Amino acid sequence: MSGPLDICGIRLRGPVLNGSGTFDAIAARRTFGDALLEDFPFDAFVSKTITLAPREGNPPPRLWEAPAGMINSIGLPNKGLEGFVRHDLPELHELPVPLAVSVMGFSRDELAALVEEVGAREEVSLLELNVSCPNVETGLVMGADPAETGRAVERVRARTEKPLIVKLTPNATDPASVGAAAEAAGADALSLVNTLKGMALDPATGRPWLGTGAGGVSGPAVRAIALEQVREVSARVSIPVIGMGGIGSGRDAADFLLAGADCIAVGTESFRDPAAGRRVSRELTMLSRNERDFSPLRAG
Ligand SMILES: Cc1cc2nc3c(=O)[nH]c(=O)nc-3n(C[C@H](O)[C@H](O)[C@H](O)COP(=O)(O)O)c2cc1C
């Protein structure tokens, strides 16, 4: 289970992706040069989430180091669709692996426009819908509600023939129902988990540390929660599942595959070790030699 595989018809050399927003491939190329391309840490690359209009992101401070993880309140700073296509896409196209572009819209129309434009680009193999934001039309967080998620996926489905991955938020009462609604509306794959809502207080003032008050928790602190959500969601759907949340070793990755994931993603660990993706792959290969296989515990 650590060799080549197909996900939604896209051939990957292995099962290790990056979590959106946790590895800046363009900055890494500037730092490491072509050595990055020769030993690229991931088997497919997921861009950080883009929005239709440019965004500056949230007011600082944006990061807090939590026990066994971090809390971020980055707020999706990005160049917007036009800036992404003009400046980032040509550079991301040079990566030696398939490219998934993560998109977020504050309304279903905005999401549909993004999916259509991004999906039409030949450089893009897959799209990931980040549904962890409020829909300005309904006030509901799209990914927290099965019906809301289903409507969003339905709206964008006809706008592209490219595979659509829906990235689930763990901040939902019943993530498996949200996943099932996304599948019924035409999603080709699911990825989970995004960050869990959390906050930290400034010890000097007793007031919230992060500029926006609260943020998203990631890293080893969330691994057990993510593992259970991956097990639950993958037991409910028949489309592929990309599991993530605190993965930092081949053993962690193997656990997610055993729990039902078809691929895994490395996120926060890449901040500590930019080569973590490659290391996780190597460790997974060693484990698969020593263990019979990682056949999922997936039901049915
Ligand atoms: C600094 C930071 C930025 C992130 N940005 C995004 C993003 O732009 N889009 C997205 O879908 N998820 C984003 N995430 C969530 C990660 O992709 C991943 O789902 C989450 O962190 C759990 O995995 P991990 O514990 O391995 O980091 C971000 C996470 C971090 C820590």
The ligand as an SDF file (V2000), in Angstrom:
LIG
                    3D

 31 33  0  0  0  0  0  0  0  0999 V2000
   -0.5920   27.0250    9.0950 C   0  0  0  0  0  0  0  0  0  0  0  0
   -1.6960   26.1860    8.4890 C   0  0  0  0  0  0  0  0  0  0  0  0
   -2.3510   26.6300    7.3440 C   0  0  0  0  0  0  0  0  0  0  0  0
   -3.3820   25.8710    6.7730 C   0  0  0  0  0  0  0  0  0  0  0  0
   -4.0050   26.3090    5.6400 N   0  0  0  0  0  0  0  0  0  0  0  0
   -4.9790   25.5620    5.0750 C   0  0  0  0  0  0  0  0  0  0  0  0
   -5.5910   25.9660    3.8600 C   0  0  0  0  0  0  0  0  0  0  0  0
   -5.2350   26.9910    3.2440 O   0  0  0  0  0  0  0  0  0  0  0  0
   -6.6000   25.1810    3.3680 N   0  0  0  0  0  0  0  0  0  0  0  0
   -6.9950   24.0170    3.9670 C   0  0  0  0  0  0  0  0  0  0  0  0
   -7.9100   23.3390    3.4750 O   0  0  0  0  0  0  0  0  0  0  0  0
   -6.4020   23.5910    5.1110 N   0  0  0  0  0  0  0  0  0  0  0  0
   -5.4190   24.3300    5.6630 C   0  0  0  0  0  0  0  0  0  0  0  0
   -4.7840   23.8810    6.8070 N   0  0  0  0  0  0  0  0  0  0  0  0
   -5.1940   22.5860    7.4060 C   0  0  0  0  0  0  0  0  0  0  0  0
   -4.2390   21.4460    6.9900 C   0  0  0  0  0  0  0  0  0  0  0  0
   -4.2170   21.2520    5.6020 O   0  0  0  0  0  0  0  0  0  0  0  0
   -4.6480   20.1150    7.6740 C   0  0  0  0  0  0  0  0  0  0  0  0
   -5.9440   19.7800    7.2620 O   0  0  0  0  0  0  0  0  0  0  0  0
   -4.6480   20.2060    9.2060 C   0  0  0  0  0  0  0  0  0  0  0  0
   -3.5960   21.0400    9.6670 O   0  0  0  0  0  0  0  0  0  0  0  0
   -4.5310   18.8360    9.8790 C   0  0  0  0  0  0  0  0  0  0  0  0
   -3.3450   18.1710    9.5260 O   0  0  0  0  0  0  0  0  0  0  0  0
   -1.9650   18.2690   10.3870 P   0  0  0  0  0  0  0  0  0  0  0  0
   -2.3290   18.0410   11.8230 O   0  0  0  0  0  0  0  0  0  0  0  0
   -1.0620   17.2230    9.8060 O   0  0  0  0  0  0  0  0  0  0  0  0
   -1.4280   19.6600   10.1610 O   0  0  0  0  0  0  0  0  0  0  0  0
   -3.7610   24.6350    7.3820 C   0  0  0  0  0  0  0  0  0  0  0  0
   -3.0930   24.1940    8.5460 C   0  0  0  0  0  0  0  0  0  0  0  0
   -2.0750   24.9430    9.0960 C   0  0  0  0  0  0  0  0  0  0  0  0
   -1.3710   24.4320   10.3320 C   0  0  0  0  0  0  0  0  0  0  0  0
  1  2  1  0
  2  3  1  0
  2 30  2  0
  3  4  2  0
  4  5  1  0
  4 28  1  0
  5  6  2  0
  6  7  1  0
  6 13  1  0
  7  8  2  0
  7  9  1  0
  9 10  1  0
 10 11  2  0
 10 12  1  0
 12 13  2  0
 13 14  1  0
 14 15  1  0
 14 28  1  0
 15 16  1  0
 16 17  1  0
 16 18  1  0
 18 19  1  0
 18 20  1  0
 20 21  1  0
 20 22  1  0
 22 23  1  0
 23 24  1  0
 24 25  2  0
 24 26  1  0
 24 27  1  0
 28 29  2  0
 29 30  1  0
 30 31  1  0
M  END
$$$$
